[in-house]
């Protein structure tokens, strides 16, 4: 039970990190642990499957650099392993005059991030791409695509095993104890000795980081995103991907339309506080986890700052009519009867003590561990790039 590295979390980032470590240093003995019975059970398996282009992110940020580098690495991996994907492009649509300056800022940002062939479309031109969309102006982003990230993660796992890495599923990590050689990782089934822990545990990354002795000034706040699906008879209304102009103060992209690589059209997600870290249903409740979120000073500041937005999101969660109305801003011909309940995902959003919703990837290190403490969207697109970066930090230790 002795390993050089134990990676905690078999989501797309944990598996990509394991894959990159084994590619760079095949001799290192590596184990991936996850409490679920299959890989990619949480954020990876519940997202909308978008291959992000890198349009939104602050130039020079970890999100921007990893998204653009990860995008090319992901496409290459999919081609090599014959995973179905499609680069279909998307529109970001301004529906009011107030949104136009924000749209122009996004256009500039895309250029600064190195995106090519972005196109500003006037009202008549956007109808050529999406005939049923209502908008004053739009950006056409040709680089955006679609893929099934669960399938990608399963292939990462297969490659990790082929390179000699081990993956143990159905084992929850209960404790991490430091010792002279490194540390002991205590799970529900075994104890593993390791020289270094790599924490990629998503919704529980702050908890695992604390087990490694990491001083934490951030807490993971779980936000549920709920989706509807368009009935088959109305799927022709959406050709590819259609997004609103995002609120620059809020780290979510607003309800949008996504064509899925396996067929069908998703509409959503909203963003509401989940009452449990893995609370995929409205009825899911863990009183201790909810109390912890509500007691965090940073989250209290977020509530104070965004209470109107939050109430609107909560209302949409319970009212199909309100959800439809939000979608009708982009597509007026859509009716309530055109939407069927879809799935939901929970996003792990790190929130600092001062009320900042951390907008970039966050990696913290200590003697026992490399902790990936914030990896929200576009982490799936960026996974191989994040994995490569974390692998370099890990290999330096050996």
Number of C-alpha atoms within 10 A of each C-alpha: 9 14 15 16 25 27 24 27 29 32 28 33 30 31 31 29 29 34 27 22 28 22 16 13 12 14 13 17 17 25 24 25 24 25 19 16 11 14 27 25 17 22 24 26 18 19 21 26 22 24 27 24 28 28 24 19 21 18 17 11 14 16 26 25 20 24 30 21 19 28 26 16 16 20 20 12 16 17 11 9 13 9 15 15 20 15 15 16 20 25 25 23 28 26 19 12 11 9 18 17 11 16 21 16 13 21 22 14 18 24 15 16 21 15 18 12 12 16 13 19 20 13 17 12 13 22 14 11 17 18 14 18 23 19 22 17 24 27 23 21 25 17 20 21 26 23 22 21 25 22 18 23 24 18 18 27 26 15 19 25 18 12 17 16 22 17 21 15 16 15 17 17 20 13 15 22 14 17 12 6 11 18 21 23 23 17 18 12 11 12 16 17 22 23 21 26 30 26 27 31 28 29 26 19 23 27 17 25 27 14 19 26 15 19 13 14 12 21 26 26 30 27 22 26 24 23 25 21 21 24 16 13 8 16 16 13 16 21 18 21 24 23 21 22 21 20 12 11 8 12 16 15 18 18 24 20 26 24 23 20 17 12 9 16 25 26 25 25 26 24 26 23 21 26 25 24 23 22 19 21 16 16 10 13 16 15 11 11 17 17 12 14 23 16 11 19 15 23 24 16 16 17 15 12 12 13 13 11 14 18 13 16 21 15 15 20 21 11 12 17 15 16 24 23 17 18 23 16 18 22 21 14 14 18 14 15 11 16 20 16 14 15 18 22 25 27 28 26 23 28 24 21 16 15 18 14 21 17 21 19 20 15 17 15 17 14 15 24 25 23 26 23 28 27 28 21 23 24 22 30 30 32 27 30 26 29 23 22 16 23 23 15 15 19 13 7 9 10
